Amino acid sequence: MPSQFKNFALQSFGLFLMIGLLAAATNAQQSNTGTVRGRVVDAASAVIVGSDVTAVGADGAAERKTQTNQSGEFNFALSPGKYTLRVSSPGFTVYEKTDVTVIARRSTTLDVTLSVAIQEAQVTVGEEAPNGFGFGGGQSGGNRRVRFEVQFSF
């Protein structure tokens, strides 16, 4: 009977040791990362779904990408360090925040408001009309410079 108890005790100890090591390894992996999370909205506070969110490490080597969910939220698990966060979405200006610091076992919240992109086009037309054409009415000395400026905003 004592040998059966000894075997049971050794097996139980081995099982508890394995569980403890597994828990310690899991905890060690979790403790080496921090999170950056946030929400992307427009100027009217409406969520922007499907925005591209990129975190680039200060050394340029580490790059992670995600998209905002149906609530306009994003979440990154990152190694500690400094990052640049870029957010882009069609029809909006690109947002960029440098020196975002990630600390192990800490969460950094960064809510982003994107501005509507205004697309502008400018057309300049300049031409000198030869004598007898254009605004001169066919009279000599009728050369005039014509310039049109047109701006389009969308």
N, C-alpha and C positions, 0 to 999 in steps of 0.2 A: 504494500500500500504506500509506503513512503516513496518508492521510486515512481509510482504513478503521479503522486502529488508533485514530485520534483520535476517530472516531465511537463506536467500541466503548468507549473509555475514558470519554467523556462520558455515554454511556448507563449504564454501570456505576456511575459516580459519582452520577448522578441516582437510580438505583435504591437505592443504599446510603444516600443522603441521605433518600429517602422512608421507608425502613425505620427509619432512626435517628429521624426526627421522629415516626413512628407509635409507636415504642417509648417515646420521651420523653413523648408525650401520654398513653399508657396508664399509665406510671409516675406521672405527675403526678396523674392521676385517682385512682389507688390510694393515693397518699400523703396525700390530703386526707381520708381516712376512717379511723375506728377501728372496732373491733368490740366488741360486748357479747354474750357467750355464756354459757350456763349450762344447768343441768339442774333440772327440777322434780320433787320427790319428796314423799311423805307422811311422817308421823312414823315409819313402819316402813321407810323408805328405798325403798318401792316407787315406780317411776316413774309419773307422771301424764301420760297421753297426751292431747293435744288441749286442753291448758290455753291460755287466751287470754293472750298476753303483749303489753303495750303499753309503748312508750317515748315519753314526752312531753318535749319540750324545755323548758328552764327558762322560756323566753318564752311557752310554751303554743302556739306556732305549729306547731312541727314535731312530728308524731305519726306513729309507725310501729307497725304491728300484725303479729303473727305468731302461730302456734300451735306447741306443742311437738310433736315428731315421735314415732315409735314408741319411741324411747329416752328420751323425756321431755326432749329437748334443744331449745334455741332459739338463734338466732344473728341478730344485727342488724349491718349495716354502717351506721354513723352518722357524721354530721359532728361534728367536735370540739365539745365543750361539756358542759354539765351537763344531766342528764335525770332524770326520775322514772320508775321502772320499776314497773309494776303487773302482777300475775299473778293470774288468777282461774280457777276451775274449779267446776262445780256440786258442791255438797256440802262445799265447803271455804271457809275464810275467805279474804278477799282479802288478798294480800301487797302491800305498797307500800314501795319503797325510794327515798328522795329523794337528791339530790346524787350521782348516779352520774356520774362524770367519764369522758368519752370523749376519748382523746388520739389524734391522727393516727398511723397506722401501728402502733398498739398494740392489744392485745386485753385486755379486762377480763372476768374470769370471775366470775359471780354465780350460785351455786347456791342454790336456793330450796326451803325445806321448808314445805309448806302444812299447816295444822291442820284437822282435821275441824270443820265448822261444827255447833254445837249449837243447835238451834232450840228455843226456849222459848216457851211461851204461859202466861199467867197469867189466870185468870178469877176475878173477885170478884163475888159476888152478895150484895146486901144488900137486905133488905126488912123493913118493920115490918108485922106482922100486926095487923089490926083486932081489937077486942074480940070474943071469942067464936070466934076462928079461930086456927089455928096451935097454938103450944105452950101457950097459956093453958088449953086444955081446956074452953073455954066459960065459964070463970069470969071475973068482973070483974077488971080489973087484969092481964089476961093478955097484955098487949102485950109482946112481946119482939123484940128486934132479932136477926136471924139473918144470919150472915155465913159464906160458904163461900169458901175459897181453894183453888184447884186449880192445880197446876203440871204441865205436860207437858214432857217432854224426849224428843227424837227422836234 
